[in-house]
């Protein structure tokens, strides 16, 4: 029963992905989607879910939706506009380098979410991660602050706020 509880989240996610990519809600696709979701959910349940009770906390879903809106419509747009400005500016104002960015999230999922958010945002790329020092090493197109605390404020602070509420 515990494995089935752990499998619930991956099953729902797998079903949604299956139906989205099939582009159909015919009886065949619904049945196929349920079968695929059951198999995938049961196969990965013990690998990807450690605390199934977190899946039932609706406020985590609300924070995930809020994070998605922030990330896609605010962070990404601002970063793209900043990089476009740097590319189109006659003097191409860049000050690249690698900075240390400490992190304070606890779970691997939160840590990965923050690292992916940094990397997928134009102008920054996580090039290394040191879990023992709880630090990302980030290549930044325009260094505004070399101090770890300052770099965190500019690069990852907001991402961490959302990741902590969703995963920790």
MDAnalysis code that builds the backbone (N, CA, C; Angstrom):
import MDAnalysis as mda
import numpy as np

u = mda.Universe.empty(504, n_residues=168, atom_resindex=np.repeat(np.arange(168), 3), trajectory=True)
u.add_TopologyAttr("name", ["N", "CA", "C"] * 168)
u.add_TopologyAttr("resid", np.arange(1, 169))
u.add_TopologyAttr("resname", ["UNK", "UNK", "UNK", "UNK", "UNK", "UNK", "UNK", "UNK", "UNK", "UNK", "UNK", "UNK", "UNK", "UNK", "UNK", "UNK", "UNK", "UNK", "UNK", "UNK", "UNK", "UNK", "UNK", "UNK", "UNK", "UNK", "UNK", "UNK", "UNK", "UNK", "UNK", "UNK", "UNK", "UNK", "UNK", "UNK", "UNK", "UNK", "UNK", "UNK", "UNK", "UNK", "UNK", "UNK", "UNK", "UNK", "UNK", "UNK", "UNK", "UNK", "UNK", "UNK", "UNK", "UNK", "UNK", "UNK", "UNK", "UNK", "UNK", "UNK", "UNK", "UNK", "UNK", "UNK", "UNK", "UNK", "UNK", "UNK", "UNK", "UNK", "UNK", "UNK", "UNK", "UNK", "UNK", "UNK", "UNK", "UNK", "UNK", "UNK", "UNK", "UNK", "UNK", "UNK", "UNK", "UNK", "UNK", "UNK", "UNK", "UNK", "UNK", "UNK", "UNK", "UNK", "UNK", "UNK", "UNK", "UNK", "UNK", "UNK", "UNK", "UNK", "UNK", "UNK", "UNK", "UNK", "UNK", "UNK", "UNK", "UNK", "UNK", "UNK", "UNK", "UNK", "UNK", "UNK", "UNK", "UNK", "UNK", "UNK", "UNK", "UNK", "UNK", "UNK", "UNK", "UNK", "UNK", "UNK", "UNK", "UNK", "UNK", "UNK", "UNK", "UNK", "UNK", "UNK", "UNK", "UNK", "UNK", "UNK", "UNK", "UNK", "UNK", "UNK", "UNK", "UNK", "UNK", "UNK", "UNK", "UNK", "UNK", "UNK", "UNK", "UNK", "UNK", "UNK", "UNK", "UNK", "UNK", "UNK", "UNK", "UNK", "UNK", "UNK", "UNK", "UNK", "UNK", "UNK"])
u.atoms.positions = np.array([
    [0.826, -1.197, 0.000],
    [0.000, 0.000, 0.000],
    [0.867, 1.258, 0.000],
    [2.017, 1.209, 0.734],
    [2.895, 2.364, 0.800],
    [3.490, 2.666, -0.583],
    [3.826, 1.621, -1.325],
    [4.371, 1.834, -2.661],
    [3.337, 2.474, -3.575],
    [2.078, 2.075, -3.422],
    [1.014, 2.668, -4.224],
    [0.834, 4.149, -3.875],
    [0.959, 4.480, -2.598],
    [0.875, 5.884, -2.185],
    [2.019, 6.688, -2.789],
    [3.216, 6.100, -2.786],
    [4.362, 6.772, -3.393],
    [4.190, 6.905, -4.905],
    [3.508, 5.943, -5.524],
    [3.360, 5.931, -6.977],
    [2.305, 6.909, -7.474],
    [1.454, 7.404, -6.586],
    [0.348, 8.258, -7.011],
    [0.814, 9.504, -7.775],
    [1.761, 10.240, -7.219],
    [2.266, 11.455, -7.867],
    [2.880, 11.183, -9.231],
    [3.823, 10.247, -9.321],
    [4.385, 9.936, -10.633],
    [3.342, 9.417, -11.633],
    [2.331, 8.701, -11.131],
    [1.282, 8.214, -12.034],
    [0.487, 9.383, -12.613],
    [0.098, 10.311, -11.769],
    [-0.669, 11.463, -12.253],
    [0.160, 12.269, -13.245],
    [1.407, 12.523, -12.909],
    [2.285, 13.273, -13.799],
    [2.475, 12.545, -15.128],
    [2.711, 11.241, -15.072],
    [2.881, 10.452, -16.300],
    [1.623, 10.487, -17.163],
    [0.467, 10.387, -16.525],
    [-0.794, 10.415, -17.271],
    [-0.977, 11.765, -17.968],
    [-0.720, 12.848, -17.237],
    [-0.856, 14.183, -17.830],
    [0.098, 14.360, -19.010],
    [1.328, 13.930, -18.840],
    [2.308, 14.039, -19.931],
    [1.884, 13.185, -21.118],
    [1.421, 11.975, -20.863],
    [0.987, 11.085, -21.941],
    [-0.150, 11.712, -22.746],
    [-1.169, 12.188, -22.054],
    [-2.322, 12.773, -22.736],
    [-1.929, 14.059, -23.460],
    [-1.078, 14.850, -22.843],
    [-0.636, 16.101, -23.483],
    [0.106, 15.818, -24.777],
    [1.036, 14.879, -24.752],
    [1.821, 14.613, -25.941],
    [1.079, 13.768, -26.980],
    [0.103, 12.985, -26.552],
    [-0.676, 12.235, -27.544],
    [-1.633, 13.175, -28.270],
    [-2.041, 14.240, -27.584],
    [-2.924, 15.216, -28.202],
    [-4.332, 14.694, -28.421],
    [-4.706, 13.665, -27.698],
    [-6.010, 13.046, -27.904],
    [-6.595, 12.600, -26.567],
    [-7.914, 12.648, -26.485],
    [-8.593, 12.126, -25.306],
    [-9.593, 11.040, -25.715],
    [-9.212, 10.307, -26.741],
    [-10.065, 9.192, -27.164],
    [-10.004, 8.094, -26.104],
    [-10.945, 7.190, -26.165],
    [-10.988, 6.090, -25.196],
    [-9.684, 5.299, -25.222],
    [-9.167, 5.040, -26.415],
    [-7.919, 4.296, -26.556],
    [-6.777, 5.017, -25.836],
    [-6.655, 6.333, -26.057],
    [-5.568, 7.079, -25.436],
    [-5.741, 7.206, -23.926],
    [-6.962, 7.316, -23.469],
    [-7.192, 7.383, -22.024],
    [-6.807, 6.074, -21.343],
    [-7.213, 4.948, -21.945],
    [-6.859, 3.637, -21.383],
    [-5.354, 3.411, -21.471],
    [-4.770, 3.724, -22.623],
    [-3.312, 3.581, -22.774],
    [-2.580, 4.462, -21.770],
    [-3.075, 5.686, -21.588],
    [-2.454, 6.604, -20.646],
    [-2.493, 6.085, -19.225],
    [-3.609, 5.485, -18.838],
    [-3.730, 4.925, -17.492],
    [-2.760, 3.761, -17.318],
    [-2.661, 2.904, -18.313],
    [-1.744, 1.755, -18.228],
    [-0.295, 2.233, -18.137],
    [0.074, 3.156, -19.007],
    [1.439, 3.684, -18.989],
    [1.712, 4.357, -17.642],
    [0.755, 5.143, -17.154],
    [0.924, 5.840, -15.882],
    [1.108, 4.858, -14.725],
    [0.324, 3.774, -14.713],
    [0.475, 2.764, -13.660],
    [1.856, 2.135, -13.691],
    [2.299, 1.738, -14.882],
    [3.602, 1.087, -15.008],
    [4.721, 2.044, -14.598],
    [4.707, 3.244, -15.150],
    [5.759, 4.216, -14.836],
    [5.728, 4.571, -13.353],
    [4.550, 4.850, -12.823],
    [4.430, 5.214, -11.415],
    [4.971, 4.147, -10.485],
    [4.619, 2.898, -10.752],
    [5.092, 1.802, -9.894],
    [6.590, 1.562, -10.052],
    [7.122, 1.763, -11.264],
    [8.551, 1.556, -11.481],
    [9.417, 2.616, -10.793],
    [8.963, 3.856, -10.792],
    [9.822, 4.924, -10.282],
    [9.460, 5.397, -8.873],
    [8.400, 4.858, -8.302],
    [7.902, 5.352, -7.009],
    [8.971, 5.383, -5.928],
    [9.715, 4.311, -5.758],
    [10.710, 4.260, -4.684],
    [11.959, 5.084, -4.991],
    [12.111, 5.456, -6.256],
    [13.287, 6.239, -6.643],
    [13.027, 7.740, -6.475],
    [11.860, 8.204, -6.883],
    [11.616, 9.651, -6.934],
    [10.791, 10.207, -5.785],
    [10.132, 9.371, -5.010],
    [9.285, 9.879, -3.922],
    [9.776, 9.318, -2.592],
    [10.170, 10.220, -1.699],
    [10.602, 9.749, -0.380],
    [9.517, 9.977, 0.675],
    [8.738, 11.051, 0.522],
    [7.667, 11.344, 1.484],
    [6.362, 11.562, 0.725],
    [5.571, 10.505, 0.560],
    [4.337, 10.645, -0.225],
    [3.336, 11.633, 0.368],
    [3.423, 11.911, 1.647],
    [2.483, 12.860, 2.259],
    [2.644, 14.268, 1.676],
    [3.840, 14.593, 1.174],
    [4.054, 15.897, 0.555],
    [3.191, 16.073, -0.691],
    [2.880, 14.960, -1.360],
    [2.080, 15.038, -2.586],
    [0.650, 15.474, -2.312],
    [0.199, 15.316, -1.085],
    [-1.168, 15.673, -0.735],
    [-1.293, 17.093, -0.201],
    [-0.188, 17.793, -0.079],
    [-0.217, 19.159, 0.428],
    [-0.472, 20.118, -0.741],
    [-1.716, 20.555, -0.843],
    [-2.165, 21.358, -1.978],
    [-1.404, 22.676, -2.069],
    [-0.982, 23.217, -0.947],
    [-0.268, 24.485, -0.985],
    [1.048, 24.366, -1.752],
    [1.635, 23.170, -1.793],
    [2.858, 22.979, -2.589],
    [2.555, 23.154, -4.075],
    [1.406, 22.646, -4.503],
    [0.985, 22.823, -5.894],
    [0.747, 24.296, -6.194],
    [0.155, 25.009, -5.248],
    [-0.077, 26.449, -5.431],
    [1.257, 27.187, -5.583],
    [2.247, 26.814, -4.774],
    [3.567, 27.439, -4.911],
    [4.234, 27.060, -6.232],
    [4.031, 25.834, -6.696],
    [4.573, 25.418, -7.993],
    [3.970, 26.248, -9.120],
    [2.675, 26.487, -9.063],
    [2.020, 27.313, -10.080],
    [2.544, 28.747, -10.007],
    [2.662, 29.281, -8.790],
    [3.187, 30.642, -8.619],
    [4.624, 30.732, -9.144],
    [5.428, 29.712, -8.848],
    [6.809, 29.690, -9.344],
    [6.840, 29.642, -10.865],
    [6.003, 28.823, -11.464],
    [5.973, 28.716, -12.931],
    [5.626, 30.053, -13.565],
    [4.658, 30.741, -13.000],
    [4.281, 32.059, -13.524],
    [5.445, 33.032, -13.370],
    [6.062, 33.051, -12.179],
    [7.205, 33.940, -11.959],
    [8.337, 33.614, -12.930],
    [8.687, 32.333, -13.026],
    [9.839, 31.944, -13.834],
    [9.630, 32.264, -15.312],
    [8.510, 31.811, -15.880],
    [8.313, 31.970, -17.321],
    [7.958, 33.394, -17.743],
    [7.261, 34.135, -16.899],
    [6.777, 35.439, -17.323],
    [7.524, 36.624, -16.722],
    [8.348, 36.385, -15.709],
    [9.102, 37.498, -15.129],
    [10.606, 37.256, -15.274],
    [11.112, 36.196, -14.637],
    [12.560, 35.944, -14.638],
    [13.102, 35.731, -16.047],
    [12.445, 34.886, -16.815],
    [12.913, 34.610, -18.174],
    [12.848, 35.851, -19.064],
    [11.752, 36.581, -18.989],
    [11.595, 37.769, -19.839],
    [12.656, 38.812, -19.497],
    [12.855, 39.078, -18.193],
    [13.863, 40.051, -17.790],
    [15.260, 39.624, -18.246],
    [15.574, 38.342, -18.079],
    [16.902, 37.858, -18.461],
    [17.105, 37.919, -19.979],
    [16.085, 37.555, -20.737],
    [16.200, 37.632, -22.195],
    [16.394, 39.085, -22.646],
    [15.626, 39.991, -22.079],
    [15.767, 41.402, -22.442],
    [17.162, 41.925, -22.078],
    [17.679, 41.511, -20.929],
    [19.015, 41.933, -20.519],
    [20.075, 41.424, -21.491],
    [19.995, 40.169, -21.865],
    [20.982, 39.602, -22.791],
    [20.840, 40.241, -24.179],
    [19.606, 40.465, -24.627],
    [19.413, 41.129, -25.925],
    [20.015, 42.532, -25.901],
    [19.834, 43.234, -24.791],
    [20.425, 44.575, -24.649],
    [21.940, 44.493, -24.789],
    [22.543, 43.526, -24.125],
    [24.003, 43.398, -24.181],
    [24.483, 43.044, -25.585],
    [23.729, 42.227, -26.283],
    [24.118, 41.827, -27.643],
    [23.986, 42.997, -28.611],
    [22.907, 43.740, -28.496],
    [22.630, 44.818, -29.446],
    [23.341, 46.129, -29.114],
    [23.822, 46.269, -27.889],
    [24.520, 47.491, -27.495],
    [25.827, 47.592, -28.280],
    [26.163, 48.786, -28.819],
    [27.385, 48.919, -29.625],
    [28.662, 48.517, -28.889],
    [28.710, 48.740, -27.576],
    [29.918, 48.394, -26.812],
    [29.846, 47.014, -26.181],
    [28.744, 46.296, -26.380],
    [28.509, 44.976, -25.795],
    [29.012, 44.933, -24.347],
    [28.302, 45.577, -23.418],
    [28.761, 45.652, -22.026],
    [28.649, 44.314, -21.294],
    [29.743, 43.589, -21.266],
    [29.779, 42.340, -20.519],
    [30.931, 42.387, -19.524],
    [30.769, 41.673, -18.451],
    [31.786, 41.538, -17.415],
    [31.697, 40.095, -16.914],
    [32.075, 39.130, -17.763],
    [31.847, 37.724, -17.418],
    [32.814, 37.197, -16.373],
    [32.351, 36.152, -15.709],
    [33.193, 35.487, -14.738],
    [32.406, 34.425, -14.000],
    [33.104, 33.697, -13.154],
    [32.477, 32.646, -12.360],
    [32.431, 33.110, -10.910],
    [31.249, 33.013, -10.326],
    [31.045, 33.439, -8.944],
    [30.536, 32.273, -8.102],
    [30.816, 32.361, -6.810],
    [30.289, 31.377, -5.867],
    [28.931, 31.861, -5.377],
    [27.951, 30.962, -5.442],
    [26.600, 31.296, -4.988],
    [26.195, 30.241, -3.960],
    [26.137, 30.616, -2.688],
    [25.724, 29.647, -1.675],
    [24.236, 29.329, -1.802],
    [23.862, 28.139, -1.381],
    [22.440, 27.798, -1.380],
    [22.044, 27.269, -0.014],
    [20.745, 27.403, 0.294],
    [20.272, 26.980, 1.608],
    [19.105, 26.005, 1.537],
    [18.751, 25.551, 0.334],
    [17.674, 24.565, 0.227],
    [18.190, 23.215, 0.712],
    [17.264, 22.338, 1.110],
    [17.658, 21.083, 1.747],
    [17.622, 19.866, 0.832],
    [16.562, 19.716, 0.052],
    [16.383, 18.489, -0.720],
    [17.098, 18.551, -2.067],
    [17.380, 17.372, -2.602],
    [18.000, 17.300, -3.921],
    [17.102, 17.909, -4.990],
    [15.784, 17.723, -4.850],
    [14.854, 18.295, -5.822],
    [14.915, 19.818, -5.813],
    [14.954, 20.399, -4.635],
    [15.032, 21.858, -4.538],
    [16.358, 22.362, -5.090],
    [17.437, 21.676, -4.751],
    [18.757, 22.062, -5.235],
    [18.819, 21.987, -6.761],
    [18.260, 20.933, -7.319],
    [18.248, 20.765, -8.774],
    [17.354, 21.803, -9.438],
    [16.216, 22.106, -8.817],
    [15.315, 23.121, -9.363],
    [16.012, 24.472, -9.441],
    [16.714, 24.845, -8.385],
    [17.420, 26.129, -8.377],
    [18.527, 26.125, -9.427],
    [19.315, 25.050, -9.485],
    [20.404, 24.977, -10.464],
    [19.871, 25.041, -11.893],
    [18.784, 24.333, -12.172],
    [18.198, 24.375, -13.515],
    [17.611, 25.749, -13.826],
    [17.017, 26.377, -12.838],
    [16.457, 27.713, -13.049],
    [17.564, 28.706, -13.388],
    [18.685, 28.604, -12.692],
    [19.823, 29.481, -12.979],
    [20.345, 29.211, -14.381],
    [20.545, 27.948, -14.712],
    [21.124, 27.583, -16.002],
    [20.202, 27.925, -17.163],
    [18.916, 27.727, -17.007],
    [17.979, 27.991, -18.101],
    [17.652, 29.462, -18.274],
    [18.074, 30.292, -17.329],
    [17.866, 31.727, -17.446],
    [19.049, 32.311, -18.199],
    [18.813, 33.019, -19.294],
    [19.926, 33.572, -20.088],
    [20.836, 34.471, -19.253],
    [22.134, 34.317, -19.467],
    [23.118, 35.141, -18.771],
    [23.797, 34.437, -17.618],
    [23.263, 33.290, -17.189],
    [23.867, 32.540, -16.085],
    [23.862, 31.056, -16.402],
    [24.915, 30.369, -15.971],
    [25.019, 28.921, -16.147],
    [25.715, 28.331, -14.925],
    [25.109, 27.336, -14.310],
    [25.774, 26.628, -13.217],
    [26.805, 25.695, -13.849],
    [28.073, 25.922, -13.510],
    [29.138, 25.112, -14.099],
    [29.633, 24.031, -13.148],
    [29.343, 24.189, -11.854],
    [29.753, 23.170, -10.888],
    [28.905, 23.345, -9.629],
    [28.923, 22.306, -8.824],
    [28.136, 22.282, -7.601],
    [28.983, 21.598, -6.535],
    [29.073, 22.207, -5.376],
    [29.827, 21.625, -4.272],
    [28.886, 21.419, -3.087],
    [28.306, 20.200, -2.958],
    [27.364, 19.949, -1.866],
    [27.996, 20.078, -0.477],
    [29.269, 19.781, -0.347],
    [29.908, 19.884, 0.968],
    [29.999, 21.338, 1.430],
    [30.166, 22.260, 0.500],
    [30.192, 23.692, 0.827],
    [28.841, 24.361, 0.579],
    [27.889, 23.581, 0.049],
    [26.557, 24.087, -0.275],
    [26.666, 25.324, -1.175],
    [27.395, 25.128, -2.278],
    [27.702, 26.242, -3.183],
    [27.547, 25.823, -4.639],
    [26.930, 26.710, -5.413],
    [26.934, 26.592, -6.874],
    [28.076, 27.472, -7.374],
    [28.690, 27.065, -8.465],
    [29.640, 27.921, -9.165],
    [28.956, 28.304, -10.470],
    [28.730, 29.599, -10.631],
    [27.893, 30.085, -11.714],
    [28.697, 31.001, -12.623],
    [28.647, 30.721, -13.927],
    [29.203, 31.662, -14.898],
    [28.137, 32.712, -15.150],
    [28.521, 33.972, -14.958],
    [27.583, 35.088, -15.026],
    [28.051, 36.037, -16.115],
    [27.178, 36.404, -17.006],
    [27.556, 37.241, -18.148],
    [27.985, 38.647, -17.729],
    [27.400, 39.135, -16.640],
    [27.760, 40.466, -16.155],
    [27.769, 40.446, -14.628],
    [28.954, 40.296, -14.073],
    [29.084, 40.203, -12.614],
    [28.746, 41.550, -11.995],
    [27.750, 41.534, -11.137],
    [27.345, 42.753, -10.423],
    [27.903, 42.781, -9.012],
    [28.196, 41.611, -8.464],
    [28.687, 41.525, -7.085],
    [29.497, 40.238, -6.943],
    [30.742, 40.366, -6.519],
    [31.611, 39.194, -6.373],
    [31.429, 38.459, -5.057],
    [30.807, 39.089, -4.079],
    [30.634, 38.418, -2.791],
    [29.588, 37.308, -2.938],
    [29.780, 36.195, -2.259],
    [28.794, 35.117, -2.356],
    [27.380, 35.562, -1.979],
    [27.246, 36.354, -0.930],
    [25.915, 36.808, -0.520],
    [25.297, 37.723, -1.581],
    [26.101, 38.587, -2.149],
    [25.603, 39.483, -3.195],
    [25.225, 38.734, -4.456],
    [26.048, 37.753, -4.830],
    [25.743, 36.943, -6.007],
    [24.449, 36.162, -5.794],
    [24.270, 35.624, -4.582],
    [23.039, 34.887, -4.285],
    [21.832, 35.800, -4.421],
    [21.951, 37.020, -3.915],
    [20.837, 37.967, -3.981],
    [20.430, 38.228, -5.431],
    [21.408, 38.402, -6.307],
    [21.127, 38.712, -7.711],
    [20.717, 37.490, -8.530],
    [21.252, 36.319, -8.196],
    [21.086, 35.155, -9.073],
    [20.026, 34.175, -8.586],
    [20.075, 33.771, -7.331],
    [19.272, 32.603, -6.931],
    [18.299, 32.795, -5.780],
    [18.305, 33.930, -5.145],
    [17.498, 34.105, -3.936],
    [16.007, 33.831, -4.170],
    [15.451, 34.376, -5.227],
    [14.023, 34.172, -5.497],
    [13.742, 32.732, -5.898],
    [14.612, 32.137, -6.702],
    [14.430, 30.740, -7.084],
    [14.407, 29.850, -5.840],
    [15.302, 30.127, -4.896],
    [15.357, 29.334, -3.657],
    [14.087, 29.486, -2.835],
    [13.552, 30.684, -2.784],
    [12.328, 30.918, -2.013],
    [11.221, 29.989, -2.505],
    [11.050, 29.915, -3.812],
    [10.009, 29.054, -4.370],
    [10.362, 27.576, -4.196],
    [11.591, 27.195, -4.493],
    [12.001, 25.786, -4.396],
    [11.842, 25.261, -2.972],
    [12.158, 26.091, -1.999],
    [12.019, 25.696, -0.583],
    [10.562, 25.414, -0.257],
    [9.657, 26.260, -0.734],
    [8.237, 26.081, -0.427],
    [7.626, 24.890, -1.182],
    [8.180, 24.573, -2.330],
    [7.655, 23.452, -3.115],
    [8.214, 22.123, -2.627],
    [9.518, 22.050, -2.369],
    [10.164, 20.756, -2.122],
    [10.649, 20.501, -0.699],
    [11.055, 21.529, 0.035],
    [11.624, 21.279, 1.371],
    [10.569, 21.064, 2.423],
])
